[in-house]
Amino acid sequence: MSSIDKTNSKYFKPAILILSVIGFLLSVYLTYLHYTEGQSAFCSQGSDCDVVRLSSYSTIFGIPVALLGALSYALIIWFTYVSLARTTRWILLYTISLAGFVFSAYLTYLELFVIKAICPYCVVSALIMTIIFIMLAYRKSELYPKLSTLKTAVLTICVAAVVIIGSNAFQSDPLSFEDDGGGTASSFQLGLAKHLRVRGAVMYGSYKCPHCNAQKALFGDASKYVVYVECDPAGKDAKPAICFSRGIVHYPTWEINGRFYEGAKSLQELAQLSGYK
């Protein structure tokens, strides 16, 4: 083994450990946000962070994807330092990191082409898992030289297929960002919606914002009477210039009687703010 290889071997485990710990802490933080419904640091309410985190793709069988990520990183940390045969250690770490890499790539595809929103935290986690996988693949010839290229390829294809097929089959139903509410409106919902319209109240939001969709849904069929301004340039009938001129940075934001109120509100709160009785 050359001096360069020895140096690389010396820093291999510490590098895996550091990356895995960072990924684990990040995943635990996202899991905490999922269960507490907290606000992501450095991400405004209704931003792409929330869109991805609150989407139906963020869970599998009700289990947060972030929790599965934390488990994967924990296993990598464990198998990196537990007493195992070198070949056994490599095959376990390679399989876990490969599954994590493929799943991260699948989630990134969903963010780009289905959800159409990017979560920076998710991107960082995906990059960490990708680096770990590349490191393990690169060290294969040293850690498991007897495993043929054909067998490695078969293992890779099988793991990737299981992850992709399983993820697509067991994740929640796709999101519908165009949901404008549903259900027959009660007299209170209808009366409040019309009252807000008469008083000139406006709801500013984004078609990608789950809080905005939930806000509209509170009105049921009466949501059609709510004056709504789409702030996302990619949304239908978007008016981003109006949002910019009003200084709208969080979604949804209500403008009622010349004052601005950030965040989704209950119907009772809207009635109180607008003076509806």
C-alpha positions in Angstrom: 0.0 0.0 0.0 1.4 3.4 -1.0 1.9 6.2 1.5 -1.1 8.0 -0.2 -3.3 5.0 0.2 -2.3 4.7 3.9 -3.1 8.4 4.4 -6.5 7.9 2.8 -7.2 4.8 4.8 -6.3 6.7 8.0 -8.9 9.4 7.4 -11.6 7.1 5.9 -13.4 6.2 9.1 -13.2 9.7 10.7 -14.6 11.3 7.5 -17.5 8.8 7.4 -18.1 9.5 11.1 -18.1 13.3 10.7 -20.4 13.2 7.7 -22.8 10.8 9.3 -23.0 12.8 12.5 -23.8 15.9 10.5 -26.5 14.0 8.5 -27.9 12.4 11.7 -28.2 15.8 13.5 -29.8 17.4 10.4 -32.3 14.5 10.1 -33.2 14.6 13.8 -33.8 18.4 13.5 -36.2 17.8 10.6 -37.9 15.0 12.5 -38.4 17.4 15.4 -40.0 20.0 13.1 -42.3 17.3 11.7 -43.7 16.3 15.1 -43.8 19.8 16.6 -45.0 21.5 13.4 -42.3 24.1 14.1 -40.8 26.7 11.7 -37.6 25.8 9.9 -34.7 28.1 10.8 -33.6 30.3 7.9 -36.8 29.5 6.1 -39.8 31.9 6.0 -43.3 30.5 6.6 -44.9 29.2 3.4 -41.5 29.0 1.7 -40.2 26.1 -0.3 -38.9 24.5 3.0 -42.4 24.2 4.3 -43.8 23.1 0.9 -41.5 20.1 0.8 -41.6 19.4 4.5 -45.4 19.4 4.7 -46.0 17.6 1.4 -47.5 14.2 1.2 -44.1 12.9 0.1 -42.5 13.7 3.4 -43.8 10.5 5.0 -44.0 6.8 4.3 -46.7 4.9 6.2 -47.0 8.0 8.4 -43.3 7.8 9.3 -41.3 11.0 8.5 -38.7 10.5 5.8 -36.4 12.5 8.0 -36.7 9.9 10.7 -35.7 7.2 8.2 -32.7 9.3 7.3 -31.7 9.6 10.9 -31.9 5.8 11.3 -29.7 5.4 8.2 -27.0 7.7 9.4 -27.1 6.0 12.9 -26.6 2.6 11.2 -23.7 3.9 9.2 -22.1 5.3 12.4 -22.6 2.0 14.2 -21.3 -0.3 11.4 -18.3 2.0 10.8 -17.0 1.4 14.4 -18.5 -1.8 15.6 -16.2 -4.9 15.5 -16.9 -6.6 12.1 -15.0 -8.4 9.4 -13.7 -5.9 6.8 -15.8 -7.4 4.0 -19.0 -7.6 6.1 -18.5 -4.0 7.2 -18.1 -2.8 3.6 -21.1 -4.7 2.3 -23.4 -3.3 5.1 -22.2 0.3 4.7 -22.3 0.1 0.9 -25.9 -1.2 0.9 -27.1 1.4 3.4 -25.4 4.3 1.7 -26.5 3.1 -1.7 -30.1 2.9 -0.5 -29.8 6.4 1.0 -28.2 7.8 -2.2 -30.9 6.4 -4.4 -33.7 7.5 -2.1 -32.2 11.0 -1.9 -32.0 11.1 -5.7 -35.7 10.1 -5.9 -36.7 12.8 -3.4 -34.7 15.4 -5.3 -36.5 14.4 -8.5 -39.8 14.9 -6.7 -38.8 18.3 -5.4 -37.7 19.5 -8.9 -40.4 18.0 -11.1 -43.4 17.1 -8.9 -43.5 19.4 -5.8 -41.6 22.1 -7.7 -40.0 23.4 -4.5 -36.5 22.9 -3.0 -35.7 22.3 0.6 -32.1 23.4 1.4 -31.9 21.0 4.3 -32.9 18.1 2.2 -30.3 19.0 -0.4 -27.6 19.1 2.2 -28.6 15.7 3.5 -28.7 14.3 -0.1 -25.2 15.6 -0.7 -23.8 14.1 2.5 -25.3 10.7 1.7 -23.9 10.9 -1.9 -20.4 11.7 -0.6 -20.5 8.8 1.8 -21.7 6.4 -1.0 -19.0 7.6 -3.4 -16.3 7.1 -0.7 -17.4 3.6 0.0 -17.7 2.7 -3.7 -14.2 4.1 -4.2 -12.7 1.9 -1.4 -14.4 -1.3 -2.7 -11.2 -2.6 -4.3 -9.4 -2.3 -0.9 -12.1 -3.3 1.5 -13.7 -6.1 -0.5 -11.4 -7.0 -3.5 -12.8 -10.5 -3.9 -16.3 -9.2 -4.8 -16.5 -9.2 -8.6 -17.6 -6.2 -10.6 -20.6 -8.2 -11.9 -21.8 -9.1 -8.4 -21.3 -5.5 -7.3 -23.4 -4.3 -10.2 -26.2 -6.9 -9.5 -26.2 -5.8 -5.8 -26.4 -2.1 -6.9 -29.2 -2.7 -9.3 -31.3 -4.8 -6.9 -31.0 -2.3 -4.0 -31.8 0.7 -6.3 -34.8 -1.1 -7.8 -36.2 -2.0 -4.3 -35.8 1.6 -3.1 -37.4 3.2 -6.1 -40.3 0.7 -6.5 -40.9 0.7 -2.7 -40.8 4.5 -2.4 -43.2 5.0 -5.3 -45.6 2.3 -4.0 -45.7 3.2 -0.3 -45.5 6.9 -0.1 -48.6 9.0 0.4 -50.8 10.2 -2.5 -49.4 13.1 -4.5 -50.2 16.6 -3.5 -52.7 18.8 -5.2 -51.5 22.3 -5.0 -54.6 23.6 -6.9 -57.0 22.7 -4.1 -59.2 25.7 -3.5 -61.2 24.1 -0.6 -63.9 21.6 -0.6 -67.2 20.8 1.0 -70.5 22.6 1.3 -70.0 25.9 3.0 -72.0 26.7 6.2 -73.9 29.9 6.6 -71.0 31.2 8.8 -68.4 30.3 6.2 -70.4 31.9 3.4 -71.3 35.0 5.5 -67.7 35.6 6.6 -66.3 35.1 3.1 -68.7 37.6 1.6 -68.1 40.0 4.5 -64.3 39.9 4.0 -64.9 40.6 0.3 -67.1 43.6 1.0 -64.6 45.0 3.5 -61.8 44.8 0.9 -59.9 42.0 2.8 -57.3 40.3 0.7 -55.4 37.1 1.1 -51.9 37.0 -0.4 -50.3 33.6 -1.0 -48.6 31.1 -3.2 -50.1 28.1 -5.0 -47.3 26.0 -3.6 -47.9 27.0 0.0 -49.7 24.2 2.0 -50.8 26.8 4.6 -52.5 28.8 1.9 -54.4 25.7 0.6 -55.4 24.9 4.2 -56.6 28.4 4.7 -58.8 28.3 1.6 -60.1 24.9 2.7 -61.5 26.4 5.9 -64.0 28.3 3.8 -65.3 25.2 1.9 -67.2 26.2 -1.2 -67.3 29.8 0.0 -63.5 30.2 -0.8 -64.5 31.5 -4.2 -65.7 34.7 -2.5 -62.4 35.3 -0.8 -60.2 37.8 -2.7 -57.0 36.0 -3.3 -53.8 37.4 -4.9 -51.3 34.9 -6.2 -47.7 36.0 -5.4 -45.7 33.2 -7.1 -44.9 34.3 -10.7 -45.5 30.7 -11.8 -49.0 30.6 -10.4 -52.2 31.1 -12.2 -53.2 34.8 -12.7 -50.1 35.8 -10.6 -49.7 39.3 -9.5 -46.2 39.3 -7.9 -45.8 43.1 -8.4 -48.8 43.7 -6.1 -47.3 41.4 -3.5 -43.9 43.2 -3.8 -45.5 46.6 -3.4 -47.3 45.4 -0.3 -44.1 44.0 1.2 -45.5 40.4 1.4 -42.8 38.0 2.5 -44.7 35.3 4.3 -47.6 33.2 3.0 -50.4 33.5 3.6 -50.7 37.1 4.6 -54.1 38.8 5.2 -54.7 42.5 4.5 -57.8 43.5 6.6 -58.8 47.1 7.2 -55.4 48.4 6.0 -53.4 46.1 8.4 -51.4 43.0 7.6 -51.6 39.7 9.4 -49.1 36.9 8.7 -49.9 33.2 8.8 -53.1 31.2 8.4 -56.0 32.2 10.7 -59.0 30.4 12.0 -62.4 31.6 10.8 -63.1 32.9 14.3 -59.9 35.0 14.2 -60.8 36.4 10.7 -64.3 37.3 11.9 -62.8 39.1 14.9 -60.2 41.0 12.8 -62.7 42.0 10.3 -65.5 42.8 12.7 -67.9 40.2 11.4 -70.7 39.2 13.8 
